[in-house]
Amino acid sequence: MARMFASMTEEAEAINWYEQRLAIEQDPDARKIIEDARHEEYKHFAMDFEFLLRKRPEWRAIAQGVLFRPGDITENADAAEEGPESGGGDEGGSASDGSLGIGDLRSAS
């Protein structure tokens, strides 16, 4: 997992480098190439993130309560952290019964 964290950091840094280049590039053709390269880094970042979420169900449960949801980001995060029983992070389960499978993780502690 440490390698994937490093990879995700590198992808974020690459995105930032492309953003910096775009901020000063004037040539429209060069901009198109840089934008295309930046797009590839978005894809790599997303793949790294998905890998990590698949390895850690508890992270996925929280992320599902925050990502792609309308409303206040911090309020969504707080609700997601509280768990499905309090209304946060209860959508998008991967198990056939619709559960995120965190009940077993919580009872194990």
C-alpha positions as CSV (number, residue, x, y, z in Angstrom):
1,M,0.0,0.0,0.0
2,A,2.9,2.4,0.7
3,R,3.8,2.2,-3.0
4,M,0.3,3.1,-4.0
5,F,0.3,6.1,-1.7
6,A,3.6,7.2,-3.2
7,S,2.1,6.7,-6.7
8,M,-0.9,8.8,-5.8
9,T,1.3,11.6,-4.5
10,E,3.3,11.5,-7.7
11,E,0.2,11.7,-9.8
12,A,-1.1,14.7,-7.8
13,E,2.3,16.4,-8.2
14,A,2.2,15.7,-12.0
15,I,-1.3,17.3,-12.2
16,N,0.1,20.3,-10.4
17,W,3.1,20.6,-12.8
18,Y,0.7,20.5,-15.8
19,E,-1.5,23.1,-14.1
20,Q,1.6,25.4,-13.7
21,R,2.5,24.9,-17.4
22,L,-1.0,25.6,-18.5
23,A,-1.0,28.8,-16.5
24,I,1.8,30.3,-18.6
25,E,1.5,28.5,-22.0
26,Q,0.2,30.7,-24.7
27,D,0.3,28.4,-27.7
28,P,-3.1,26.8,-28.3
29,D,-1.5,23.6,-29.8
30,A,0.9,23.2,-26.8
31,R,-2.0,23.8,-24.5
32,K,-4.0,20.9,-26.0
33,I,-1.1,18.6,-25.6
34,I,-0.5,19.6,-22.0
35,E,-4.2,19.3,-21.2
36,D,-4.2,15.8,-22.7
37,A,-1.2,14.8,-20.5
38,R,-2.9,16.3,-17.4
39,H,-6.0,14.3,-18.2
40,E,-3.9,11.1,-18.2
41,E,-2.7,12.0,-14.7
42,Y,-6.3,12.4,-13.5
43,K,-7.0,8.9,-14.7
44,H,-3.9,7.5,-13.0
45,F,-4.8,9.3,-9.8
46,A,-8.4,7.9,-9.9
47,M,-7.1,4.4,-10.5
48,D,-4.7,4.6,-7.5
49,F,-7.5,6.0,-5.4
50,E,-9.9,3.2,-6.4
51,F,-7.2,0.6,-5.7
52,L,-6.8,2.0,-2.1
53,L,-10.6,2.1,-1.6
54,R,-10.9,-1.5,-2.7
55,K,-8.3,-2.6,-0.2
56,R,-9.9,-0.7,2.7
57,P,-13.7,-1.1,3.0
58,E,-13.8,1.5,5.9
59,W,-12.2,4.1,3.6
60,R,-14.7,3.3,0.8
61,A,-17.6,3.7,3.3
62,I,-16.5,7.1,4.3
63,A,-15.6,8.2,0.7
64,Q,-19.1,7.1,-0.5
65,G,-20.6,9.5,2.1
66,V,-18.4,12.4,0.8
67,L,-17.7,12.0,-2.9
68,F,-20.1,13.2,-5.6
69,R,-22.7,14.4,-3.1
70,P,-24.4,17.8,-3.1
71,G,-24.2,19.9,0.0
72,D,-21.5,20.9,2.4
73,I,-18.4,18.8,2.1
74,T,-17.5,18.9,5.8
75,E,-21.0,18.0,6.9
76,N,-21.1,15.1,4.4
77,A,-17.7,13.9,5.8
78,D,-18.9,14.1,9.4
79,A,-22.1,12.2,8.5
80,A,-20.1,9.6,6.6
81,E,-17.8,9.1,9.5
82,E,-20.7,8.5,11.9
83,G,-21.8,5.6,9.7
84,P,-24.9,4.2,8.1
85,E,-26.9,4.0,11.3
86,S,-26.9,7.8,11.6
87,G,-27.6,8.5,7.9
88,G,-24.1,8.9,6.6
89,G,-22.4,6.7,4.0
90,D,-25.3,4.4,3.5
91,E,-25.5,4.4,-0.3
92,G,-23.5,2.4,-2.9
93,G,-22.8,-0.7,-0.9
94,S,-21.0,-3.5,-2.7
95,A,-22.4,-6.5,-1.0
96,S,-25.5,-8.3,-2.5
97,D,-27.6,-7.2,0.5
98,G,-26.7,-3.6,0.0
99,S,-24.4,-3.5,3.0
100,L,-21.0,-2.0,3.0
101,G,-19.8,-4.9,5.3
102,I,-18.6,-2.5,8.0
103,G,-20.8,-4.1,10.6
104,D,-18.5,-7.0,10.9
105,L,-15.5,-4.7,11.2
106,R,-17.1,-2.7,14.0
107,S,-18.1,-5.7,16.0
108,A,-14.5,-7.1,15.7
109,S,-13.1,-4.2,17.8
